[in-house]
Amino acid sequence: MQLEFWIDPACPWCWVTSRWALDVAPHRDLDIVWRSISLKFKNDLQPDSPWYEGASYTHGLLRVLEAVRAGEGNEPLGRLYTVYGEHIHHQQDLSVSAADLLAEAGLDTSYAAAFDDESWDAVIRASMDDGLGLTGNDVGTPLLAFTDETGKRVGFFGPVISRRLPLDQGLRLWDGVSAAATVDGFWELKRTRTVGPDFTPPA
């Protein structure tokens, strides 16, 4: 099954969920396709916003990601996103250059030119529009989508999880979420978050 996963490297919840998806993928035969969603665009952040600088940095990283996709396809994007997330969320460092991140991911550093290239924004917006067309606009990240057994493409927001799960729990969550997402008329399960994202590996 192809699982589309919309990411903005800025989002810590998206990062934790992405680690869960990678853990689950080989056990549920999932081929993850990484898609772009820009929180800078989604939230229409302006220069006076306290989130503007960070979102602008990760928006530039999405441009780089799309340039890599255009040159090399989806295969290296998970590796690149992992490098992004380890610096941004584990090291709390939003100062590493795109060229250095590409080099760490084993990719051609010439893709770093996309960081300041606004021509990639149309690609990012098209990706966002695709994801939000499946889920509605009143959501954040992460967004996931897959084609169900009837051939219908199903998209949803979440799951939002606070920590990387042990594999047995992760598989139970995937089975439940993927089943619920295919039920016609089902919309939402939610409860108040009482803890922040935890990036430590499962015990």
C-alpha angles and dihedrals in degrees: 000000000000111000116196113207121190114209142183109187088219095069116090093192090053089051094053092047090049091057089052091050091051091049092050098041101083092046095052098035093247122166105201118215111194114220131186128245118168117213087195089063097033093055095033090231116199128205092260092059116105087225096052099091096048094043091049090054094050091043087059089051089054089055088054091048091053091048089053090049090052091050103037110011129237099310099088096039097086090053091049093047089050090055090048093050097046091056097040101041107022098036096028088224121144095166103080113116121243089240092056092048091050091049091051089052091051094248134132108276091215087083087072088082087076091067092084097027110110092193088082091061092082089058091049092049091049090052091049092048090052093052096042090047087065098043108026126247099273094085139083131203143348104048121179133187139179139163112257127219091273091056095255117138108231124195131184143167114251154314091224109200129171100215143020106272132225108259097253091054092044092054092048089051093050093048091050097043095045091048093048092047091060096052110105110235096020112125118158151007116181144160133177115276110240099178136040127241115294116204098191116117119255118272 
